[in-house]
């Protein structure tokens, strides 16, 4: 296990800057997920940690040592790729032992490492098969086994589950998490799937356009997003966003939206007449005959354990998670309420979360 520290990492391809001064400290044994939309720079950052790309500026420190000038094989890391990258002419056993054989390790040490890794990953019955005789999930286990046998200080995962079907991705998420809990090796996991990040990582780093928007535990990012980008990216279904103008009077702060005045938290540093955005998670909306929000049901999606409703308030779409027995029909008018203490408020100009008002 080792710490990983990135200090003001920058990367340019010609005149195009893709990573803009990223700094990040990863603790020993921590599982950190890098998430963000395609093109945000997360895979480029991972490749620089691995030594497959050189940073244009900044330093990469692994286990207390600057590794900028070290080759990938000298960094004591192991990488698991999206494409598995298995040798098709080799058996599972040969694929897993190949890197150790290149290092000319003793045969007894190699056999022991392969045996331990195959036991952890449930591959004992497949050691003499070739990759073409394996399922996608089994191939990914082999790729992870090939990384495990090297006993690295850091595991790097580059969207390893994206080629699997939805059911198998769920199974493999548990496998990867169980693997980390057992080995406790520092792990950096790149994905565009925020559900993977939320369910697997100790800490999530949300990236956008080559910068870190926010880093924190899954619940920190979900319950207190620092800006509109994080609020919209973390959570499924996405947070509802209601745009409007702040009005303060008679001891109440409100947001005027579509001829409705929506109550806002009183302890925020709000300015009268300022443009703002009220964010409400779908699970925090409730069907309520006395509710302030007058909506029209557009789509009903029964999910078994819950029902998802898509509603419209004027031109604004709202997503609502309701009880499974909820009876609603497209075109039906319903009223919705929300708990003021659970909403999020963002500055419409900067996108930043509106902070609490300073005490006098």
Secondary structure, DSSP 8 states (H G I E B T S, - for coil): ---EEEEEEEEEETTEEEEEEEEEEE-TT-EEEEE-STTSSHHHHHHHHHTSS--SEEEEEETTEE-TTS-GGGTTEEEE-TT----TTSBHHHHHHHHHHHTT--HHHHHHHHHHHHHHHT-GGGTTSBGGGS-HHHHHHHHHHHHHTTT-SEEEEESTTTTS-HHHHHHHHHHHHHHHHHH--EEEEEES-HHHHHHH-SEEEEEETTEEEEEE-HHHHHHS-SBHHHHHHSSSS--EEEEEEEEEETTEEEEEETTEEEE--TTB---TT-EEEEEE-GGGEEE-TT-SEEEEEEEEEE-SS-EEEEEEETTEEEEEEE-TT----TT-EEEEEE-GGG-EEEETTT-BB--B----
